[in-house]
Amino acid sequence: MKKTALISVFNKKGIVDFANQLKELGWDIIASGGTFKTLTEAGIKAKDVASIVGGKAILGHRVVTLSREVHAGLLARDINEDHQELKQLGIPWIGLVCVDLYPLKEEINNPKATTESVIEKTDIGGPTLLRSAAKGQRIVVCDPNDRQLVIDWLKQEEPNRNEFITQLAAKAEKVVADYCLTSARFHSQGNNEGVIAEKVLTCKYGENAWQTPAALFSHGSDDPLALDKFKVIAGTDPSYNNLCDIHRLVQTVTHIAAAFDLNRGKIPNIAVGVKHGNACGAAVGSDKNEVIKNMVNGDKRAIFGGLVITNFEIDQETAQTLISYNMPEGEQRILDGIIAPSFVDGVNSFLERKTGKCRLIENKALGSELGQKSLDSTSAFRYVRGGFLAQPNFTFVLDLNDPDLEKVTQATERQENNILLAWAIGSTSNSNTVTLIRDGYLIGNGTGQQDRVGCCKLAVNLRAKDAGHDTNGAVAYSDSFFPFVDGPEVLAEAGIKVILASKGSIRDQEVIDFCKSKGIILYLIPDKKARGFFGH
């Protein structure tokens, strides 16, 4: 039986080389109009698909491969009866399809796109070819990155054929599903929504050991800070809980970077430690080793067994500081993982644990891509029983020059830097939250409380003071307004000198008057514009 491949691609890059290798392997080639022209001009013998369907493309090239003949060649079963029928009809058995799709997403994202232009870029023939080829158990190539893989597999005489073509078919179905979802989302004006993703990492189990299976899925984002872009260079793959914490760490570190980028025009060295989603240590500064020390000092007890992220390379000095600073002589701090742009050679020897290695996870984008543009702007989904919730992502960044920011009294530049850090941490911690910062590092994060005064007491007493910190002169951030003056009273008693909160309470004036009476610098911003609720 002759080996026949059908090639129809919008993007012609690399297609000549692929077709040429197929020819060398003895394949006949059928190609649609533009692809046929590209191949023949390159000296590759091919047959125009029009010769099979009995006529040239019609209706402005809208109907080319949408024909009985083409799909018969793809859907015929590999049995004698079907082969004989194809032969009688003069239709070739098509064993391989190489197809890409019109760039629908790119057109939709074009600011000048119209309904008509989107319709023009909506592929019908391509998805139909892919699905017919997948159903017919043909070799389906829908990703240019798979072309050489297929060539190599053919040269090896098709080992594990069923498994290989099934994987290609599944990929084609996923590509078509995502394409159709994109179209449905556009035409429904957001009333249709969904997620198409591919498993990229299998976790040993989920949040708890009895929750299996568990996995990380990727929807193929080009975001350099997407979780599938983080590479484990030492230790075991991250667990489900690790991945949740890495996601939260990225939220916090990008918001810190964005705040300093917007307000100061430069990004400091940043280190953040997290346990169960919330920052338990965080610091910024010019000296990397001091930043690590201050981050650890935030809560030396809570950071034990946690994850740490930095926007700078981890060398032997900073690695040694991470595990030994403020530890009893001869003991070292256990960390579950460290995430950084890079690690110097040999640093893993400093971080070895008695039972397994500390995970070292690398993403170079942490050192080069942070700033206002590094915030995640894709829609945020959350599963709920029977469906999911969707909302715009958390992309607000505190602007100290915002005309809506009411400065009851003016803070110093150093105090404002602490405000920026407090805001970025508090607004990416589970609400309700009150966050305390002093001298460029976190000293108390009062998270997840049902009342605001409870947040203040937690941040001051059970976080800052319990960790040995002096709260006098510190900065406090509240992720929403104070409904009563009792919260500021707790902060004032602790010696807090600067408070950033939202406004919108019927008792705003009481809070303002109280802070003035205590000499507390107060910054207020409208709750509807800048409330920092997170993690519900």
N, C-alpha and C positions, 0 to 999 in steps of 0.2 A: 504494500500500500504506500502510495506517495505521501511524503510528509509535507503538509501545506500549512503555512503560517499566515495569519491575517494581521496586518499592521495598520493602525489608524491613530496617529498621534497629533495633538495640537502643537506641542512643543517638540520641535524636530531635533533638538540638541542630543547628540549621541546616537540617533536612530540609524544613521548610515553604518556606523561600526557594528551595531547589534545585527542589522540585517545582513551585513557582509559575513559575519561569523555564522549566522544561520545558513547562508548559502554554502559556506565551506563545509557545513555539516550535512549538506544534501537536502536542504529544505527548499521547496518552492514558496514564493512569496506573492500574496495578494495584498494590494494596498489601496486605500481610498485616495481620492483626488490629489490633495496637497502632498500627502505622504508619498504617493506614487511618483509625483513629479520630482520630489526631493531625491528619491532613490534612483530613478532613471538618470537624472542629471549627474549623479555620482557614479554612474556606470554599473549599477546593480540591476540585474534583470528581474523584473517584477511584472505582475499582471494587474491591470486596473480592475477594481472590484466591479466596475460597470460592465465588464465582459461576462460576469457571472449573473448579474441581476437583469441583464438584457436592456440596458439603457444607461445614459449618463445621469449624474445627480440632477434632481429636480427641485423646484420650489426654493430657489436661492440656497441650494446646498443643504436644505433641511432634511431631505430624504436621500441618504446615500447607502448606508448599510442596513437600513430598516427594510429588509426584504425577506421573503420566504426562503429564497435560495441560500442566503448567508446563514440564517438561523437554522436551516435544515442541516447545513454543514457542521454546525456546532452542537446541535441537540440530538443528532442521530446516535443511536446506541451502537456500541461496539459488538454488534452481532451480524451474522451473514445477511439476514433479511434486510437490515437497514443499509448495509453496504451495497447490496444489489440495487436497492431502490435509488440510492444516491447516484449510482452508476447509470441507471436508466434515465435519470433526470439530468445527467451531465453536471452534477454538483460535486465539487471536491469535498473530501472529508477534511475538515479544518482541525488540526491538532494543537495549534498554539495561537493565542490571541495576545497581541501587545497593543494596549490602548491606554491613553490618558484622557482626561476629561477637560472640557472647557473650564477656564479659571473663574468659576462662579463666585467663590468667596472674595477673590480679588476685586471683581466687578462690584459686588455688594459693598465692599469697603471703600470703593472709590467715591470721594465726596461729590463727584459730578454724576454719579449713577442715577439712572431713571428706571422706572418699571420696564420700559421698552428695552433699555440697554441690558438689564439683568436677564430679561427673557431671551435676548439674542445670545447671551453667554450661558444659557441653560442647555446643557448637553442632554440629548435624548438617546441618540444612537450609541454613544459610548457606554453609558450605564447598561443599556440593553445588551450590548455585546458582552460585557463583563459578566452579567448574570447568566446569559445563555451558556457562555463558556464554562462558568462555574458549575452550573447544573449538568452540563454535558461532560464534566470531569476532564476538561481539557487543561492544557498548561496555560494559566492566566497570568499575564504580566501587566500589572497596573501601576507599578512603581519603578521608575528608572533605576533605582538602586538595586533592584532585583534582576536586572537584565544579565549582568555578568554571572550572577549566581546561577541563573537558568542555563546559560551557555556552559558553565563548568559542569553542571549536573548532567547535561546532555552528553558532554564529552566523556563523562564517567559511566555512560550507558544506563542512566536513569536509575540509580540505586534508590530503594525505598520509595518507589513511585507513588503509591497510594498516599502515603504520609506527606510526601512533598507537594503533590498537586492539591491535596486537601488544604494544606496550609496556605497555598497561593489562592485557592478559591475562597477561603475564609477571609483573607485580606481583601480580596476584590469585593466581597459582600459588605465588608466594613466600610470600604471606600465609597461604595454606592449608597449605603445607609447614611453616612455622614453627608454626602452630597444632597440626598433627598431631604434630610433634616435641615440643611442650610436653606434650601429652597422653600420648605414649609415655614421655617422661621421668618423668612423675608416676606413671603406673600401673606402670612397671617398677622404681620406686624407685631410679632412677639407673642401671639396667643398660643402658638405651638412651640414647645421647648423640649429639650432632651440632651442627653450626653451620649456620645459614641466614643468608646475608649478601648485601649488594648492593654492587656496585662503585661507589665514590665518587670514585676518583682513579686515573688511568692513569699509571704511571711509565714513563719513557723506556726503562728496562731494570731488571733486578733487581740483585742484589748485584754481579754482574759484567756487562760489556757484552754478553756472549753469552747471558745469561739473559733472554730475552724470550718472551712478554710478562710484565709484572709490574704489580701494581695493589694498591691499598688497598681492602679490603672492609669495610663496616660492617654490623653486625647491628641497627642502629636503636636503640642504647642511648641512654637519657636522661642518661647520665653527662656532666656538663659538661666533663670533661677527656678524653673520648674523642677519638681522633686526628682524626676527621672534624669535630670542633668547632673545630679550630685553623684560623684564616683567614690566608692569605697576603696581605699588604697591599703588599708590594714584592718584586721579584725573581721568579724562576721557581718553579713548584711544587716541593715537596720530592721528592727522589729516594727510591728504596727504602731506601738506607742512611740517608738523612736521617730517614725515618720510623722506622726501627729505633732511631736515636739519640734522637729525640724521645720515643719510648716509654720508653726507659731514663732520660732526663732527668726525665720526669714521675714515674717510680718513685722516683727519688732525691729530688727536691724535695718530693714529698708525704710521704716518710718523715722528712725533716728537719723539715717543718712539724708532722707528727703528734707527733714526739718532743718538740718544744718546747711544743706545745699541751698535751700530757699532763703534762709535768713542770714547766713554767714558767707555764702559763696564758696565754701570749702567743706570737706567732710573729714572729721577727725578719725583717729584710730578708735575702733569700737570693739567691745567685747560684751557678750550677753550670755548669761547662764540661765537655764530653764529647768524646772521640774514640773511635770504634769501641766504643761502648757503655759504657765505664768513665769515671768522673769523673777528669779530669786537673787540675781546679781547682774549688774550692768554698769559699764563705765565708758567714758570717752576721755581722750587726752592726746597729747603729742608723743609721749613716751610709751611705747608698746608694753614694756614690762610693767610699768606703773599702772597702766590700764588693766592688765591682767590681775595685778595685786588688788586693785580697788574693786574689780568685779568679784573676786573671791571674797573680799571683806564684806561684801553686801550681806551675805548670810552663809558663813563658813559651814554651818551644819546642813542647810538645805541644799547647797551645791554638791554635796557628797552624793555620787552616783548619778549626777545630772549630765546634761548635754551643754556644750559651750560652742558659741559661734564667734568668729572674728572676721574682720575685713582686712586682715594683714597676715602675712606668712608666719607660721609657727616654726621657730628655730629652737635650738637646744636650750637657750636661756628661758624663753617663754614657756617651753614645755616643762622645764624643771620647776618654774614658778607655779604652773598650774597644779602640779601634783605635790609640791612640798611646802609652798608658802603657808605660814601660819599652821603648820602641822607639827606635832611632837617629833622630836628627833628620832630618826629611824623609821618613821611611818610615812606613808604617802597617801595622798587623796585619790580615791577611786572615782574615775569619771567614766560614764557609759560611752561617751563619744565626743570628739572635737571636730568641728566643721570649720574649714578655713579655705582661703584661695589656693594655698599650697603649703607643703611641709618640706623642710630641708631633709636631705638624706640622713638616715640614722636616727631621726628623732623618735622613731617608734620604740627604740630601746629604753628611752626614758619613761615611756608610758605603758610598759608591760604590766599586766595584772597577774596575780597568782592563778586565777582561773580565767584564762583567755585574755586577749588583748583589748585595749581601749580602741574603739572604732575610730579610725581616721578617715574623714570624709572630705573630699576636695571638690571645690567648684571655683574656677578661676574668676567667674563673673562677680564673686564677692569682693574681689579686689579692684575690678575695673568697671563694673556696670552699676554700682550703687549711686543713688541720687534720686531726684524727683521722678525721673522716668522709670525707675526700677520698681515702683509700686505696682502691684497686681491690679490691672484694670478690667480683667474679665469678670463676667457675672459670677456671683457666689451662689452655689447651690447647697441645700441642706436637706437630707432625707427626713421626711416626716411620714407618719403612718398613712399609707394610701397615696403617697406622692412625694413631692419635694417643694421646698420654698426656694424662691429665686429673688435676688436683690443685686443692685450695683455693689461692687466691691468697696472696701473701705479705703478711699483714696484721698480723703481730706488731709491737708497738711496745715498745721498751725503757722500762720503768717503774723509775725510780731508787728508788721506795719498794716495789718488789716484795719480799715476804717471802722469796722464793727467791733474791734477789740477795745473795750473800755479799760483804760489804765487809770484806776482811781488814784494811784500814786505811781511814780516811775521807779522801776527797778534798775539796778546797775547792769552793765553788759554781762558780767559774770553770773549774776542772778538770772538773767534772761537765758543764758546758756543752760543753766540748771532747769529752767522752766521748759525749754525745748526737750531736754532729756526726760523730764518727768512726764510731759505730755505724751511722748512717743511710747514710753513704757506703759503708762496707765491706760492709754487708749487702745492698746493691744493686749490687755489683760482682762480676765473675766470680770464682768461688772457684777455689782457695784464695786468701784475701785477708788482708793485714795493712795497716791504714790508719793513717797518722800525721797528727795535728792539733796545731797550735800557735797560740795566740792567735786562735782562732776561724776558722782557715782550714786547708785541706788542704795539707800539705807533701810527702806521699809516699803513693802508693797502689800497694802491691805486690800486683797482681792476677794471677789465672790460673795460679798455680804448683802443681806437683804435690806439693810438700812444704812444711811450714809454716816451717821455717827459711829456705827459699828465698824465701818471701814477705817475711820479716823483712829479709833481705839486699837484696832488690829495693827494698823501701820505703825503707830507710835509705840504701843506697849508690847505687843507680841511679836513684832518684827524688828523694829529699830532698836528699842531699848534692850530687848532680850538678846539681840546680837551684839550688844555692847556699844552701840552708837550714841553719840551725843546729838540730839535733835535740835539743839539751840542754833538758830540761824539757818535752818534748812528751808527748802522750798517744797511746797505741797501742790499736787494736782488732783482735782476731783473730776471724775469723768461725767458728772452732771452737776446741776445746781444743788445748793444746800437748802432743803425745805424748811429747816429750822436753824437757829444760831448755835445749837448744841455741838455740831461738828466743828465749826470754827473755834468754839470754846476749848475743845479738846486740843486742837492744833496750837492755839495760843498758849495754853498751859504748858505745852511741850517746847515752847520757844520758837515755833515756826515763824519766819519773818516774811515769807512771800507765799501767796496762794493764787493759783490759776483755777478758775472754775467757770462753768457756764452760768448764764443768767436766764431767768424765766419764772422764778418762784415769786409768789405773792409776798414773800418775806425778803426779797433781794435787798431792800433798803435797810432792813434790820441787820443783815449780814454786812453791808457796806459800813453802816454806822459802828458796828462792833469792831470791825477790822481797823477802822480809823482810830477808835478809842484805844486800841492795843498797839498802834504803830505798825500794823501789818500791811505790807504792800499787796494790793489786790488787783488782779487782772480778771476781767469778766468778758465773756463772748457769748452771743445768743445761743441758747440751747438748740434751737431749730437748725442752726448753721453748723454747730461744732460739738454737739454732744458726742461723747466718746464711748458709748455702749459697745460692748464687744463680747462675743463668745456665748450668746444666749443659745 
